[in-house]
């Protein structure tokens, strides 16, 4: 059975990320963001959303564990910042319903959401410049980078929250991430 851990970055929806994975028959648990990397046994990692970069603990170290990583909101921003991308304040702030356009129909994480999907997202902060090796896979009228992928390193990020009921096809994002984890074994 595939095992995916959800790293708690103190977000209000972390438990919903775990629930979404559990509903898809994945062995999952929420782990503290100060968990030593060497003690993590997983086929994949979800970096949860959260309030700010000041509370990410050891999470940047988890990018080096050679398993697929999905960053959600703050988790995506953490990946970008850690790998020399640029994160900055968004122009539209808090949570809102947003229509996201899929740029890459072949992307293993979000490609089959094309051509567009309605999502629930916070844009208080957002990725402004992609790290080297990443491609933008989704955009919207209010955010230039709504999703990103580096398929060579199996690192993925979405600005939106696929785990909440307000997001259309959120379960598809998790199903696709599970497939990515199973294929990387």
NUKE-904191 format. One record per residue (C-alpha): x, y, z; chain; residue number from 1. Coordinates in nm, 4 decimals, padded with zeros to 6 digits, always signed. Example, Ala and Ser with C-alpha at 12.3 -4.5 7.8 and 13.67 -1.06 7.14 Angstrom:
<<+01.2300 -00.4500 +00.7800> "A" 1> <<+01.3670 -00.1060 +00.7140> "A" 2> 
This chain:
<<+00.0000 +00.0000 +00.0000> "A" 1> <<+00.1254 +00.3455 -00.0888> "A" 2> <<+00.2299 +00.5538 +00.2109> "A" 3> <<+00.2158 +00.9349 +00.1922> "A" 4> <<+00.2876 +01.1585 +00.4892> "A" 5> <<+00.1374 +01.5044 +00.5284> "A" 6> <<+00.3786 +01.7530 +00.6855> "A" 7> <<+00.1970 +01.9862 +00.9234> "A" 8> <<+00.2918 +02.3449 +00.8428> "A" 9> <<+00.0221 +02.4660 +01.0830> "A" 10> <<-00.2447 +02.5201 +00.8193> "A" 11> <<-00.6135 +02.5083 +00.8931> "A" 12> <<-00.6792 +02.2386 +00.6303> "A" 13> <<-00.3978 +01.9912 +00.7068> "A" 14> <<-00.6399 +01.7341 +00.8469> "A" 15> <<-00.8462 +01.7578 +00.5260> "A" 16> <<-00.5376 +01.6733 +00.3184> "A" 17> <<-00.4874 +01.3600 +00.5266> "A" 18> <<-00.8582 +01.2777 +00.4974> "A" 19> <<-00.8507 +01.3147 +00.1170> "A" 20> <<-00.5615 +01.0677 +00.0956> "A" 21> <<-00.7214 +00.8266 +00.3412> "A" 22> <<-01.0440 +00.8350 +00.1362> "A" 23> <<-00.8335 +00.7193 -00.1614> "A" 24> <<-00.7072 +00.4153 +00.0374> "A" 25> <<-00.3611 +00.5527 +00.1063> "A" 26> <<-00.1696 +00.4779 +00.4249> "A" 27> <<-00.1224 +00.8287 +00.5584> "A" 28> <<-00.0477 +01.0256 +00.8711> "A" 29> <<+00.0220 +01.3842 +00.9643> "A" 30> <<+00.3772 +01.4413 +01.0850> "A" 31> <<+00.5271 +01.7370 +01.2674> "A" 32> <<+00.7423 +01.9670 +01.0555> "A" 33> <<+01.0341 +01.9089 +01.2931> "A" 34> <<+01.0403 +01.5333 +01.2273> "A" 35> <<+01.3986 +01.4259 +01.1476> "A" 36> <<+01.4179 +01.3467 +00.7744> "A" 37> <<+01.5967 +01.0172 +00.8358> "A" 38> <<+01.2969 +00.8877 +01.0332> "A" 39> <<+01.0448 +00.9479 +00.7526> "A" 40> <<+00.9364 +00.6328 +00.5718> "A" 41> <<+00.7067 +00.7245 +00.2864> "A" 42> <<+00.6456 +00.6873 -00.0855> "A" 43> <<+00.5525 +01.0550 -00.1069> "A" 44> <<+00.5232 +01.3745 +00.0946> "A" 45> <<+00.2577 +01.6455 +00.1002> "A" 46> <<+00.3720 +01.9805 +00.2363> "A" 47> <<+00.0545 +02.1317 +00.3766> "A" 48> <<-00.0635 +02.4859 +00.3587> "A" 49> <<+00.0105 +02.7129 +00.6511> "A" 50> <<+00.0216 +03.0693 +00.7750> "A" 51> <<+00.3812 +03.1725 +00.7039> "A" 52> <<+00.7393 +03.0742 +00.6245> "A" 53> <<+00.8498 +03.1385 +00.9829> "A" 54> <<+00.6975 +02.8091 +01.0986> "A" 55> <<+00.8209 +02.5538 +00.8441> "A" 56> <<+01.0616 +02.3680 +01.0733> "A" 57> <<+01.2754 +02.1085 +00.8971> "A" 58> <<+01.0393 +02.0767 +00.5995> "A" 59> <<+01.2956 +02.2085 +00.3451> "A" 60> <<+01.5124 +01.9050 +00.4261> "A" 61> <<+01.2336 +01.6739 +00.3048> "A" 62> <<+01.2912 +01.7849 -00.0547> "A" 63> <<+01.6091 +01.5740 -00.0530> "A" 64> <<+01.4448 +01.2432 +00.0444> "A" 65> <<+01.4165 +01.1180 -00.3152> "A" 66> <<+01.0382 +01.0715 -00.3007> "A" 67> <<+00.7738 +01.2781 -00.4817> "A" 68> <<+00.6674 +01.5955 -00.3024> "A" 69> <<+00.3432 +01.7895 -00.3455> "A" 70> <<+00.3373 +02.1390 -00.2000> "A" 71> <<-00.0035 +02.2917 -00.1329> "A" 72> <<-00.0193 +02.6740 -00.1030> "A" 73> <<+00.2547 +02.7477 +00.1554> "A" 74> <<+00.4045 +02.4082 +00.0691> "A" 75> <<+00.4414 +02.5194 -00.2940> "A" 76> <<+00.5945 +02.8481 -00.1817> "A" 77> <<+00.8375 +02.6616 +00.0436> "A" 78> <<+00.9546 +02.4473 -00.2498> "A" 79> <<+01.0042 +02.7556 -00.4669> "A" 80> <<+01.1874 +02.9543 -00.1992> "A" 81> <<+01.4118 +02.6635 -00.1021> "A" 82> <<+01.5151 +02.6020 -00.4634> "A" 83> <<+01.5934 +02.9666 -00.5443> "A" 84> <<+01.2604 +03.0688 -00.6906> "A" 85> <<+01.0994 +03.3899 -00.5660> "A" 86> <<+00.7936 +03.4201 -00.3427> "A" 87> <<+00.6168 +03.7505 -00.2821> "A" 88> <<+00.2919 +03.9059 -00.1728> "A" 89> <<-00.0052 +03.8486 -00.3967> "A" 90> <<-00.2198 +04.1330 -00.5226> "A" 91> <<-00.5468 +03.9759 -00.4060> "A" 92> <<-00.4782 +03.8565 -00.0524> "A" 93> <<-00.7066 +03.6097 +00.1251> "A" 94> <<-00.9143 +03.3114 +00.0227> "A" 95> <<-01.1269 +03.3306 -00.2889> "A" 96> <<-01.2886 +03.1242 -00.5609> "A" 97> <<-01.0602 +03.1386 -00.8671> "A" 98> <<-01.0775 +02.9951 -01.2177> "A" 99> <<-00.7451 +02.8315 -01.2982> "A" 100> <<-00.6338 +02.7606 -01.6550> "A" 101> <<-00.4197 +02.4536 -01.7111> "A" 102> <<-00.1126 +02.5319 -01.9239> "A" 103> <<+00.0173 +02.1772 -01.9714> "A" 104> <<-00.2355 +01.9053 -02.0546> "A" 105> <<+00.0435 +01.6465 -02.0287> "A" 106> <<+00.1432 +01.7388 -01.6734> "A" 107> <<+00.1059 +01.4304 -01.4522> "A" 108> <<-00.0393 +01.6287 -01.1603> "A" 109> <<-00.2862 +01.8781 -01.3121> "A" 110> <<-00.2957 +01.8020 -01.6851> "A" 111> <<-00.6271 +01.6216 -01.6827> "A" 112> <<-00.7994 +01.9178 -01.5135> "A" 113> <<-00.7701 +02.1032 -01.8476> "A" 114> <<-00.8804 +02.3342 -01.9835> "A" 115> <<-00.9800 +02.5022 -01.6566> "A" 116> <<-01.1073 +02.4339 -01.3071> "A" 117> <<-01.2636 +02.6391 -01.0264> "A" 118> <<-01.0545 +02.6272 -00.7098> "A" 119> <<-01.0392 +02.7737 -00.3602> "A" 120> <<-00.7094 +02.9523 -00.3037> "A" 121> <<-00.5309 +03.2057 -00.0897> "A" 122> <<-00.3131 +03.4588 -00.2673> "A" 123> <<-00.1675 +03.6417 +00.0317> "A" 124> <<+00.1690 +03.5088 -00.0889> "A" 125> <<+00.2486 +03.3355 -00.4142> "A" 126> <<+00.5343 +03.2117 -00.6277> "A" 127> <<+00.6558 +03.4991 -00.8446> "A" 128> <<+00.9537 +03.3321 -01.0161> "A" 129> <<+00.9894 +02.9596 -01.0793> "A" 130> <<+01.2955 +02.7751 -00.9513> "A" 131> <<+01.5287 +02.6315 -01.2144> "A" 132> <<+01.3932 +02.3090 -01.3629> "A" 133> <<+01.0269 +02.3925 -01.2996> "A" 134> <<+00.7563 +02.4751 -01.5510> "A" 135> <<+00.4355 +02.6627 -01.4903> "A" 136> <<+00.1446 +02.4231 -01.5310> "A" 137> <<-00.1478 +02.6518 -01.4405> "A" 138> <<-00.2285 +03.0211 -01.4231> "A" 139> <<-00.5214 +03.2510 -01.3502> "A" 140> <<-00.6244 +03.6107 -01.4003> "A" 141> <<-00.4973 +03.6970 -01.0514> "A" 142> <<-00.1853 +03.4815 -01.0233> "A" 143> <<+00.0789 +03.4074 -01.2847> "A" 144> <<+00.1849 +03.0745 -01.1300> "A" 145> <<-00.1054 +02.8714 -00.9903> "A" 146> <<+00.0765 +02.5382 -01.0281> "A" 147> <<+00.4297 +02.4217 -01.1064> "A" 148> <<+00.6074 +02.0942 -01.1779> "A" 149> <<+00.9579 +01.9582 -01.1997> "A" 150> <<+00.8915 +01.6092 -01.3309> "A" 151> <<+01.2625 +01.5171 -01.3316> "A" 152> <<+01.2767 +01.5585 -00.9529> "A" 153> <<+00.9083 +01.4703 -00.8884> "A" 154> <<+00.8435 +01.8054 -00.7184> "A" 155> <<+00.5003 +01.9609 -00.7650> "A" 156> <<+00.3062 +02.2541 -00.6270> "A" 157> <<-00.0420 +02.4024 -00.6410> "A" 158> <<-00.1374 +02.7434 -00.5050> "A" 159> <<-00.4910 +02.6241 -00.4394> "A" 160> <<-00.6371 +02.3829 -00.1843> "A" 161> <<-00.7463 +02.0588 -00.3560> "A" 162> <<-00.8614 +01.9175 -00.0223> "A" 163> <<-01.1532 +02.1575 +00.0336> "A" 164> <<-01.5077 +02.1056 -00.0951> "A" 165> <<-01.5027 +02.4426 -00.2780> "A" 166> <<-01.2372 +02.3116 -00.5212> "A" 167> <<-01.3646 +02.1258 -00.8260> "A" 168> <<-01.1879 +01.7975 -00.9018> "A" 169> <<-00.9641 +01.8292 -00.5969> "A" 170> <<-00.9611 +01.4524 -00.5542> "A" 171> <<-00.8109 +01.4233 -00.9048> "A" 172> <<-00.5016 +01.6131 -00.7880> "A" 173> <<-00.4572 +01.3654 -00.5025> "A" 174> <<-00.5262 +01.0652 -00.7293> "A" 175> <<-00.2634 +01.1916 -00.9720> "A" 176> <<-00.0120 +01.2462 -00.6917> "A" 177> <<-00.0723 +00.8915 -00.5697> "A" 178> <<-00.0044 +00.7652 -00.9234> "A" 179> <<+00.3182 +00.9701 -00.9346> "A" 180> <<+00.4281 +00.8163 -00.6032> "A" 181> <<+00.3473 +00.4629 -00.7180> "A" 182> <<+00.5344 +00.5095 -01.0467> "A" 183> <<+00.8467 +00.6454 -00.8774> "A" 184> <<+00.9000 +00.3324 -00.6666> "A" 185> 
